[in-house]
Amino acid sequence: MSSGVCFHHRDGEDWHRQCDQWERMSKKNHNCRSQEPIAELVRRRVSHLPNAWIFYVGDHEIPTDLEALGLPVIARGQMTSSNAELTVTSADQLIKSMPRDLGAFLDYFLCSQMPAFIGNSVSSWSASQIALRDTAASWYNSFDIPLAQYLKSFIVPFVYTYAEESSAKGKLLLQVSILSVKKQMPAASIHMLYHGEGAADFRGWLIQHGVVIHDHQPKWRGKLEEMRRAVLKHRKHPSRLYDSPGNFFSTFQRIDIPRFLSVEYCILLDSDAFVVRPFTIADLGAEMPQGLAFSSEMDEEGDKPVNAGVALLNVPFLRESLDEFHEFVFNHTEHDFVNGPGDQGAFLDFYDKDIKFLSPRFNMKPYYNNKANWKHKYIVQYHGLKPHEQIAYWFDGTCEPLQCSLISRFSDSPYKCEAMVEFAKAAAFEGPGVIREYCYISLASHGDLCVGLLNMMAHRETPPGTSCVEYFRAALLQGRRLSPGGFIHMQ
């Protein structure tokens, strides 16, 4: 069954009556029935799977248009027995003559053993299969799962990208991000498109933490490097994203996510984004897009989807347009994208109207000020200043020009310390090792103080509203680097 796809499809009279009732009751997307041919909907969800075959489960005969897929399609009535006392014919007759409920039980068991599943999320039978797989499954009607309002089992899978040439700081931020998911949402499936053949220790760490590694060796890497060099040559002030070939490539790895993940939706996280509160599909609610969903960036009150640091992706939708998107991306060999640098600009330019707005509660920045959003936040992204850059300024007041401008612009942001505490708690989730490595690599001159600060933030019982000044003064005093009346740079 290694390449089998269980496809659950209801189209009988009782199902249509149920759909009519559901659509009268539901104020959300009427996703019980699809207007597109069922064969086309299935094709989008199996086209990336080599040697796929379909086990059909339904309330009627196999639809004839499924034959257009060119894949083997069988149903329970076509299953044969390995028992020598039963002939193939008698086995088939036995299975076909089963009572409906017993047959459904057998179908359910067979489906549960298959690596891929496609169903209809409004059906409780399909929904239970989706929950069984921790939502690492597809449903051809897209959008929400009604049962998710009552069961907290429907957790959108997470996906990252990584190239071994990426910076050591970036790798450590990535580890903290993964730890934040494990801490807050231990049942969530985590995937990574991984480029490189070394780094056995890091691969081992990922496997130990249950990350599904997808080896990613794209043929288009050379074209991407041509693009990066051309932008550096023709633009006076390109984004610092273009400085590192490894970091630049790693961000573009995400365009190939549909080639690897057999899911309906996933959440793409940058390495500087951290989950701080658990959530399910029910919490996303109306956020579930037909295409993609991004949140705002510098403008907290804006409602324009701009920032791809946290992205909610409809994977079959992206798979359908993948070849065309590739062609669009790699035609930009001498100029940047219109709506932003790198992969974010590519997505914004190409998909445009297919990108919905994702609530900022799923992509809160440390410089955001909205109290209600901070109270109900799910994900924090260190867009702009990274934790070690903020800590470096707090300890000695030095910063690069771009960092200084951001520090000055958001000097009055009230939740910078809360964001840092969340980062520290995620980094310390499985012990002090990640904090030590992050501090000593990122802040060589303040390594000990950084370790003391983050450990204090992660473990000390402090009352709500404790300021960063208090944390930093305590860390400096603990490190014997400051007299009680000393000064800390706390913009």
Beta strands, then each sheet from edge to edge (+ up, - down):
strand 1: 4-9
strand 2: 53-58
strand 3: 73-75
strand 4: 116-119
strand 5: 138-139
strand 6: 158-163
strand 7: 190-195
strand 8: 211-215
strand 9: 265-269
strand 10: 273-275
strand 11: 292-295
strand 12: 307-314
strand 13: 355-357
strand 14: 379-381
sheet 1: 3+ 2+ 1+ 4+ 5+
sheet 2: 8+ 7+ 6+ 9+ 12- 11+ 13+
sheet 3: 10+ 14-
end
